Amino acid sequence: VPERPTLGNTDYAFEMAISNIRYGEGVTKEIGMDLQNLGARRVCLMTDKNLSKLPPVNAVLNSLAKYGINFQIYDNVRVEPTDQSFLDAIQFAKKGEFDAYVAVGGGSVIDTCKAANLYAASPSSEFLDYVNAPIGKGKPVTVPLKPLIAVPTTSGTGSETTGVAIFDFKELKVKTGIASRAIKPTLGLIDPLHTLSMPERIVANSGFDVLCHALESYTALPYNQRSPCPSNPIHRPAYQGSNPISDVWALHALRIVAKYLKRAIRNPEDREARANMHLASAFAGIGFGNAGVHLCHGMSYPISGLVKTYKPKDYNVDHSLVPHGLSVVLTSPAVFAFTAQIHPERHLEAAEILGADIRTARIKDAGLILADTLRKFLFDLNVDDGLAAIGYSKADIPALVKGTLPQERVTKLSPRPQTEEDLSALFEASMKLY
């Protein structure tokens, strides 16, 4: 690489990495042939207890049976996984000596399967070796992984396209994860038929994740302002900052959300809306999987991790839970009001896509306009009225800030740097939305 003067050692390149994607109604029935084509002899099928009884898993099982695929099922995935639930799945994968993996579910299942594949392929590694710094060692992945086919059943995480696996680290009460291009699925089978069995609130919360993926990746720090510049391409992070390719996907996903999310939530029979949201989830995944996300996600991890007694409607779980998309979207009005002084035109463009009339808008009001647009959007969809409505109070703000600080992989991608005082103010502004 030619020596070049870069401003404060910032990066000068970005890299595009996504899984192969196949989209179409009923495409799940091809999975048995895909595994045959891979020469798979022992397949690990991962899902969760609820899904194991539903049509998406049934469609996969029928295809595996039809093509004589030998498999073992692991249905113990936890919704919003923890380090322990990852370790249980890893143990299963190591014992099984599998040569291919199939994940059928939302982000929780796909992320768990990525981790199981990684540590089974690297049996001598300690768990923290690959976990993001500063919580883990963040080592680059150099071992070859087995093929993984992801079949998403929600329209939210875009996990079928990305090299990221997120979990709750119980000891520290924070969410963290593993981020490496090496763990992205080999293939994502995006079958819109699977979204028809999703209850209303799951459609809403997973849709909010798509919304924030698109907004955050489009407004993230540009890739050529991110530092340090890696000394070797293997160290270039999966989340690199906004870039011209991610921008295309983020904006396209945002337009689909604006057009179809409310319809998909309100009418489970609206196949067009649900199919489009399923596609938007993958589009936003391609965008943020390479650009990254910033403050809404960084702040969401302690909101999920420190949950007290909140149990969301439509989620069949035995533990308190703040769904990921909800934990992300509740801070979005405050966050974009804060970041808009950098790249206000991008914030204004996003507000317009989401329905704001910006013909007479002043550029310096971009943040307030986007924040108001988001509040109206959330109010129309009966979203809980801020962090106070899901069990938090001002007394929790120091703990929420403390849980955000280790999330540097994403917080440093905010276009506007933030102090602990800034984070406190953002949490306080998010206690009540309306």
Secondary structure, DSSP 8 states (H G I E B T S, - for coil): ------GGG----------EEEE-TTGGGGHHHHHHHTT-SSEEEE--TTGGGSHHHHHHHHHHHHTT--EEEE----SS-BHHHHHHHHHHHHHHT-SEEEEEESHHHHHHHHHHHHHHHSTTS-GGGSS-TTTS------S----EEEEE-SSS--TTT-SEEEEEEGGGTEEEEEE-GGGS-SEEEE-GGGGGG--HHHHHHHHHHHHHHHHHHHHS-BGGG-SS--SSGGGS-S---B-HHHHHHHHHHHHHHHHHHHHHHH-TT-HHHHHHHHHHHHHHHHHHHHH---HHHHHHHHHHHT--S---TT---SS----HHHHHHTTHHHHHHHHTTSSHHHHHHHHHHTT---TT--GGGHHHHHHHHHHHHHHHTT--SSGGGGT--GGGHHHHHHHHTT-HHHHTTSSS---HHHHHHHHHHTS---
